Structures are given as C-alpha cells and as structure tokens.
C-alpha cells in the first residue's frame, strides 16, 4: 500500500468497523469470550484502583470495570469507537481520550493497572506498546493483557502480510507475549484460556500449558510489574 501510515490506516479501519463491533461487543463482555475478564482482574486489582483500558474500543469493557469500582480511563485510536463509548449512557464515570497505544500521552506510573484486551496485536509494534504499558503502570502494578489464541478466526486480519501488504494487525502468539513480557520486567501471576466448544470438551487441565495456549480462542494474562 502506497504511503501507508499505520496510525491513519488503523483509525480508518476501526472507524469503519465501529458500528459492527458495537453491535456485538456487549454480548462478548456479558455472555461471551470476555465475560470472565473483569472477575479475573478483580482477583488481583482492588476496587478503587486507577485502571487504563488501553484500546477500549466502544467502551463496554470500561463500563464494566467502572461498575466494579475502578477509576477508568479509556484510550483508543478510533474517533468513531470513542464516540460510541461516550454516547453509552451506562458509562457515567469512565473518561475517554484518543491516542496511539504505543504513545498514549499519560504520565509515568499513572495507573495501578492497565487492561489491554485484543489491542496489543493491533498496534504497529507490540513491543513498543508493551513498553508503554510498563511506563504508565506504577511499580508493583498489574497489566491484564488478552490476545487472540491460535484458533481465533479473526487472525485472517494478518493474512495479507504474506503477500507483502501493509496491515494493521500484528499477530502474536500467547507464548510469544509471555516471553516478551518476562524479558522486560514483568512477572506472570495469572492466566486463563477461552476455548471454542470443540476444544472445551478436551481434558485441557491435563495438557501442558503450551498445548492449552495452542488450542485457545483467547488467552488472558495477568502480569505484575517489578518494583
């Protein structure tokens, strides 16, 4: 693609997807693949903590975090997505702002925790975005990061790279993210997988963690930042 500027193209594509995403995101958070995320966060991050929802999209996740008692700042690259978040009458306390996930403009150590669900792999550089998460998280704070597992059909979004095309999705595997985080000052303190129905019938608990990750639709980590 000529004159490909990642930030501009990412905003354009997510703006175009805003209506479609908004039509199904609440179901994901309430009954679908994301329903366990806020309870999982609550095991590690106490209510009242400041939380950045990095890549907040239409803000349904931010809404649920705020309802749980967190002070929430939602950040996204898409103006249309942020519009959906701001128009949500149930989002009475969360604040939203537009920014690039790898350069969000927040002060150093501003948050007790950062939440990034299916957003790290939608950045120009997952490594740079992870560094940004570390910068804005206080020492000893947490990062809940969810990425698509190997069985997730949306991975088709990164397929066109095989033709040499510029894309806005950087596919990353759960074991790659884990290694990247540990090598850069984070400790893994929790994780869980979400599976398609066929895989959920398997004795997953008896499998090595690498195989559990390989069968996942979504893998959710909780990392703790070193002091």
C-alpha positions as CSV (number, residue, x, y, z in Angstrom):
1,X,0.0,0.0,0.0
2,X,1.5,3.3,-1.1
3,X,2.2,5.9,1.6
4,X,1.0,3.6,4.4
5,X,0.8,5.4,7.7
6,X,-0.1,2.9,10.4
7,X,-1.9,5.3,12.7
8,X,-4.0,6.8,10.0
9,X,-4.9,3.4,8.5
10,X,-5.7,1.9,11.9
11,X,-8.1,4.7,12.7
12,X,-9.7,4.5,9.3
13,X,-10.3,0.7,9.5
14,X,-11.5,0.8,13.1
15,X,-13.8,3.7,12.3
16,X,-15.3,1.6,9.5
17,X,-15.8,-1.3,11.9
18,X,-17.2,0.7,14.8
19,X,-20.9,0.0,14.1
20,X,-20.3,-3.7,13.5
21,X,-18.2,-4.0,16.7
22,X,-20.6,-2.0,18.8
23,X,-23.5,-4.3,17.7
24,X,-21.8,-7.4,19.3
25,X,-19.4,-6.2,21.9
26,X,-21.8,-6.1,24.8
27,X,-22.7,-9.8,24.2
28,X,-19.0,-10.6,24.3
29,X,-18.5,-8.9,27.7
30,X,-21.7,-10.2,29.3
31,X,-22.0,-13.7,28.0
32,X,-19.2,-14.4,25.5
33,X,-15.5,-14.7,25.3
34,X,-14.8,-11.7,27.5
35,X,-17.3,-12.4,30.4
36,X,-14.5,-13.7,32.7
37,X,-12.1,-10.8,32.3
38,X,-13.4,-8.3,34.9
39,X,-13.8,-11.1,37.6
40,X,-10.3,-12.2,36.7
41,X,-8.9,-8.6,37.2
42,X,-10.8,-8.3,40.4
43,X,-8.7,-11.2,41.9
44,X,-5.6,-9.0,41.6
45,X,-6.6,-5.4,41.4
46,X,-8.7,-3.9,44.3
47,X,-11.7,-1.8,43.5
48,X,-10.9,1.9,43.7
49,X,-7.7,1.4,41.8
50,X,-6.9,3.6,38.8
51,X,-7.1,1.5,35.6
52,X,-6.3,2.4,32.0
53,X,-8.3,0.5,29.4
54,X,-5.8,0.7,26.6
55,X,-7.6,0.0,23.3
56,X,-11.0,0.5,24.9
57,X,-13.0,0.4,21.6
58,X,-16.6,1.2,22.2
59,X,-16.1,1.3,26.0
60,X,-18.2,-1.7,27.1
61,X,-15.2,-3.1,29.0
62,X,-14.5,0.3,30.5
63,X,-18.1,0.5,31.6
64,X,-17.9,-2.9,33.3
65,X,-14.6,-2.0,35.0
66,X,-16.1,1.2,36.3
67,X,-19.2,-0.6,37.6
68,X,-16.9,-2.8,39.6
69,X,-15.5,0.2,41.3
70,X,-12.3,1.1,39.4
71,X,-11.4,4.6,38.2
72,X,-11.2,4.1,34.5
73,X,-9.5,6.0,31.7
74,X,-10.3,4.5,28.2
75,X,-7.9,5.2,25.3
76,X,-8.3,4.3,21.7
77,X,-7.1,5.3,18.3
78,X,-10.5,5.4,16.7
79,X,-12.7,8.5,16.9
80,X,-15.8,6.5,16.0
81,X,-15.2,3.9,18.7
82,X,-14.6,6.7,21.3
83,X,-17.9,8.3,20.1
84,X,-19.7,5.0,20.8
85,X,-18.1,4.9,24.3
86,X,-19.0,8.5,25.1
87,X,-22.6,8.0,23.9
88,X,-23.1,5.0,26.2
89,X,-25.4,6.2,28.9
90,X,-24.2,3.5,31.2
91,X,-20.6,4.9,31.1
92,X,-21.2,7.6,33.7
93,X,-17.8,7.7,35.3
94,X,-15.2,6.4,32.8
95,X,-13.2,9.0,31.0
96,X,-12.1,8.6,27.3
97,X,-9.4,10.1,25.2
98,X,-7.9,9.5,21.8
99,X,-4.3,8.3,21.5
100,X,-1.9,5.8,20.0
101,X,-1.5,2.8,22.3
102,X,2.3,3.0,21.9
103,X,2.4,6.7,22.8
104,X,-0.7,7.4,24.9
105,X,0.4,10.7,26.5
106,X,-0.3,9.6,30.1
107,X,2.2,10.5,32.8
108,X,4.7,7.9,34.0
109,X,3.3,5.5,36.6
110,X,-0.1,7.0,36.3
111,X,-2.1,3.8,36.8
112,X,-2.4,0.9,39.3
113,X,-3.3,-1.4,36.4
114,X,-3.6,-1.4,32.6
115,X,-6.1,-3.6,30.7
116,X,-5.4,-4.3,27.1
117,X,-7.8,-6.8,25.6
118,X,-7.3,-7.8,21.9
119,X,-5.5,-4.5,21.4
120,X,-1.7,-5.2,21.7
121,X,-1.7,-7.2,18.5
122,X,-3.5,-4.4,16.7
123,X,-0.5,-2.0,17.1
124,X,2.3,-1.2,14.8
125,X,4.8,-2.6,17.3
126,X,3.5,-4.9,20.2
127,X,6.9,-4.4,21.8
128,X,6.6,-0.6,21.9
129,X,3.1,-0.9,23.2
130,X,4.2,-3.2,26.0
131,X,7.0,-0.7,26.9
132,X,4.3,2.0,27.0
133,X,2.2,-0.2,29.3
134,X,5.2,-0.5,31.6
135,X,5.8,3.2,31.5
136,X,2.3,4.2,32.6
137,X,1.9,1.4,35.2
138,X,3.2,2.1,38.8
139,X,5.9,-0.2,40.1
140,X,4.2,-3.3,41.5
141,X,1.1,-2.6,39.4
142,X,-0.6,-5.0,37.1
143,X,-1.3,-5.5,33.4
144,X,-4.2,-7.7,32.2
145,X,-3.5,-8.5,28.5
146,X,-5.7,-10.6,26.4
147,X,-4.7,-11.7,22.9
148,X,-6.4,-13.9,20.3
149,X,-5.4,-17.5,20.5
150,X,-4.3,-19.6,17.5
151,X,-7.8,-20.9,16.9
152,X,-9.4,-17.5,16.5
153,X,-10.8,-16.9,13.1
154,X,-10.0,-13.1,13.2
155,X,-6.4,-14.0,12.7
156,X,-7.3,-13.7,9.0
157,X,-6.8,-10.0,9.6
158,X,-3.0,-10.5,9.4
159,X,-3.0,-12.9,6.5
160,X,-2.4,-10.4,3.8
161,X,1.1,-9.8,5.1
162,X,2.1,-13.0,3.3
163,X,1.5,-11.0,0.1
164,X,3.8,-8.3,1.3
165,X,0.9,-5.9,2.0
166,X,0.9,-3.4,4.9
167,X,-1.6,-4.4,7.6
168,X,-2.7,-3.0,10.9
169,X,-2.8,-6.4,12.7
170,X,0.4,-7.9,14.1
171,X,-0.4,-11.5,15.0
172,X,1.3,-12.6,18.3
173,X,1.1,-15.9,20.0
174,X,0.4,-16.3,23.7
175,X,3.8,-17.9,24.4
176,X,5.5,-15.0,22.5
177,X,3.8,-12.4,24.6
178,X,4.6,-14.2,27.8
179,X,8.3,-14.4,26.8
180,X,8.3,-10.8,25.7
181,X,6.7,-9.6,29.0
182,X,9.0,-11.7,31.3
183,X,12.1,-10.4,29.4
184,X,11.0,-6.9,30.0
185,X,10.4,-6.6,33.7
186,X,7.0,-8.4,34.2
187,X,6.1,-11.4,36.2
188,X,3.3,-13.7,35.2
189,X,0.9,-14.1,38.1
190,X,-2.2,-15.5,36.5
191,X,-3.7,-16.6,33.2
192,X,-6.6,-18.4,31.7
193,X,-7.9,-19.5,28.3
194,X,-11.2,-19.2,26.4
195,X,-12.0,-22.1,24.0
196,X,-14.3,-22.9,21.2
197,X,-16.8,-25.6,22.0
198,X,-14.9,-28.5,20.4
199,X,-11.7,-27.7,22.3
200,X,-13.6,-27.2,25.6
201,X,-14.6,-30.8,25.5
202,X,-11.0,-31.9,25.8
203,X,-9.3,-32.6,29.2
204,X,-7.5,-29.3,28.9
205,X,-6.3,-29.3,32.5
206,X,-4.1,-32.4,31.9
207,X,-2.3,-30.8,29.0
208,X,0.9,-28.8,29.2
209,X,0.3,-25.0,29.3
210,X,1.8,-24.6,25.8
211,X,-0.8,-27.0,24.4
212,X,-3.6,-25.3,26.3
213,X,-2.5,-22.0,24.8
214,X,-2.3,-23.6,21.3
215,X,-5.9,-24.6,21.5
216,X,-7.2,-21.3,22.8
217,X,-9.5,-18.8,21.1
218,X,-8.5,-16.1,23.6
219,X,-5.7,-16.2,26.2
220,X,-5.7,-13.8,29.1
221,X,-2.6,-13.0,31.2
222,X,-2.1,-11.1,34.4
223,X,1.4,-9.7,34.7
224,X,2.8,-7.8,37.7
225,X,5.5,-5.1,37.1
226,X,8.7,-5.4,39.1
227,X,9.5,-2.7,41.7
